[in-house]
Amino acid sequence: ANVTLQDLVNNIIGPGYNTSNIKLNCANGAFATFTSGGTLGINNGILLTTGLASNAKPPNDNVRESYNNGTPGDSELDVLIKAETYDGCALEFDLVPSCDTLKIKYVFGTEEFPDYVDKDFNDVFCFFVTGPGIAGTKNIATIPGTNTEVSINTVNHKTNSQYFVDNRNNSKGTEYNGFTKPLWAVTPV
């Protein structure tokens, strides 16, 4: 289905927010909206991938599902993980909140689990915010109680495993081999 930029934003924000300047830097086919029936701990939302969004559909019948978009990574992520990223997918927008706290529930998943844990490739997810009262650019998608970004190397079967779901046995509603339990990106605004 055709998904507009406004569709993507509307699927992750609730009422009370005014959005503008929506930009998507993502390969064709690498983004979508979804409904999961709650199997991921989130009933509906958006999917931003480094491959094809259609490859996320269950069942997990290929533990090496992959697609190379051949697109550049994201410079902000490069700086954060101190390595070059590839096939970046970023959604940016301005929002004016009508509340004092921004909270977004998310799940980070990848087909790279467990093969690339502690290896050269390190898929990473961030939710950057800027604005009044925030010094510079702040990543609010972090391991609970830390300032550590969410990535293959920071949440997996060995590290911060209390936040990790192993899906190699195909028990969950996605093709991805692993993903985080639902986490919250939270910041005062």
C-alpha positions in Angstrom: 0.0 0.0 0.0 1.1 3.6 -0.6 2.2 5.2 2.6 2.5 8.9 2.8 4.9 10.8 5.1 2.0 12.1 7.1 0.8 8.4 7.5 4.2 7.5 9.0 4.1 10.4 11.5 0.4 9.9 12.4 1.2 6.2 13.3 3.7 7.2 16.0 2.3 10.3 17.5 -0.9 10.8 19.5 -3.4 13.6 19.5 -2.2 17.0 20.7 0.8 17.3 18.5 1.3 19.7 15.5 3.8 18.3 13.0 5.6 20.0 10.1 8.7 19.7 7.9 8.4 15.9 7.5 11.3 14.3 5.7 12.1 10.7 5.0 15.6 9.6 4.0 15.0 6.0 3.3 15.2 3.6 0.3 12.0 2.8 -1.6 10.4 -0.3 0.0 12.3 0.1 3.3 9.4 1.7 5.3 5.8 0.8 6.0 3.1 1.0 8.6 2.1 -2.2 10.4 -0.4 -3.9 12.7 1.0 -6.8 14.7 -2.0 -7.9 16.8 0.3 -7.2 19.8 2.8 -10.0 19.1 5.6 -7.5 19.3 4.2 -5.8 22.3 3.0 -2.9 20.0 -0.3 -3.2 18.2 0.5 -0.8 15.3 3.1 1.6 14.2 5.8 2.2 11.5 8.6 0.1 10.3 11.9 1.8 9.2 14.4 -0.8 7.9 17.8 -1.1 6.4 16.4 -3.6 3.9 12.9 -4.3 2.7 9.9 -3.7 5.0 8.2 -6.6 3.3 10.9 -8.9 4.6 9.7 -8.4 8.2 6.5 -10.3 7.6 6.2 -13.6 9.5 7.0 -16.4 9.7 10.7 -16.5 10.5 11.4 -19.1 7.9 14.8 -17.8 6.7 17.3 -17.0 9.4 19.4 -15.2 6.8 16.8 -13.0 5.2 18.6 -9.9 3.8 18.4 -7.1 1.3 21.1 -4.6 0.4 19.6 -1.2 -0.6 23.0 0.1 -1.6 22.2 3.4 0.1 24.4 5.5 2.4 24.1 5.3 6.2 23.3 8.1 8.6 26.0 10.5 9.7 24.6 11.0 13.2 24.6 7.3 13.7 28.2 7.1 12.4 29.3 9.5 15.1 27.3 7.7 17.8 28.7 4.2 17.2 32.1 5.4 15.9 31.7 3.4 12.7 30.3 3.8 9.2 26.7 2.9 8.8 24.9 1.7 5.6 21.4 1.6 4.3 20.2 4.3 6.7 16.5 5.0 7.1 15.5 8.2 8.9 12.2 9.9 9.5 12.5 13.5 10.6 9.8 16.0 11.6 9.2 19.0 13.7 6.6 18.8 16.4 5.1 21.2 18.8 3.9 19.3 21.9 1.0 20.3 24.0 2.3 18.4 27.0 5.4 18.3 29.1 6.8 14.9 28.2 7.4 13.2 24.9 7.0 9.3 25.1 7.3 6.9 22.2 7.0 3.2 22.5 9.3 1.2 20.1 10.8 -2.2 19.3 14.2 -2.6 17.7 14.5 -5.8 15.7 17.0 -7.2 13.2 17.8 -10.3 11.2 21.4 -9.8 12.3 20.8 -11.5 15.7 22.7 -13.5 17.0 25.2 -13.8 14.2 26.6 -10.3 14.3 26.6 -9.7 18.1 30.1 -8.3 19.0 31.1 -8.3 15.3 31.9 -5.6 12.8 28.3 -5.0 11.8 26.2 -3.3 14.5 22.6 -2.3 13.6 21.5 0.6 15.7 18.3 2.5 16.5 18.1 6.0 17.7 15.5 8.6 18.3 17.1 12.0 18.2 15.5 15.1 19.6 16.5 18.8 19.6 14.9 21.9 20.8 14.5 24.4 23.6 15.8 23.0 26.9 17.7 20.2 25.2 21.5 20.6 24.9 22.5 19.8 21.3 21.1 16.6 19.8 19.9 14.0 22.4 19.2 10.3 21.7 16.3 9.2 23.8 16.2 5.6 22.5 18.5 4.1 25.1 18.9 1.1 27.3 16.6 1.8 30.4 18.5 3.6 33.1 21.5 4.4 30.9 22.6 6.7 28.1 23.6 3.7 25.9 22.1 3.5 22.4 20.0 0.5 21.4 21.9 -1.8 19.0 22.8 -5.4 18.3 25.8 -5.0 20.6 24.0 -3.4 23.5 20.8 -5.6 23.6 21.1 -9.2 22.8 21.2 -12.7 24.3 24.4 -11.9 26.3 24.1 -8.2 27.1 21.0 -6.6 28.6 19.2 -9.8 27.8 16.2 -8.9 30.0 15.2 -6.6 27.2 15.8 -9.1 24.4 13.4 -11.6 22.6 15.1 -14.4 20.7 12.9 -15.3 17.7 15.0 -17.9 16.0 12.4 -20.5 17.0 9.7 -18.6 14.9 7.4 -18.0 17.9 6.8 -14.3 17.3 5.1 -12.3 14.6 8.1 -11.3 12.5 10.8 -12.7 10.2 13.5 -11.0 12.4 15.7 -13.4 14.4 15.5 -11.1 17.5 14.1 -7.9 18.8 13.8 -5.9 21.9 10.9 -6.1 24.3 8.9 -2.8 23.9 11.0 0.1 25.2 10.1 3.7 25.8 11.9 6.8 24.4 11.1 9.5 26.9 12.1 13.1 27.4 10.7 16.3 29.0 9.8 18.8 26.4 
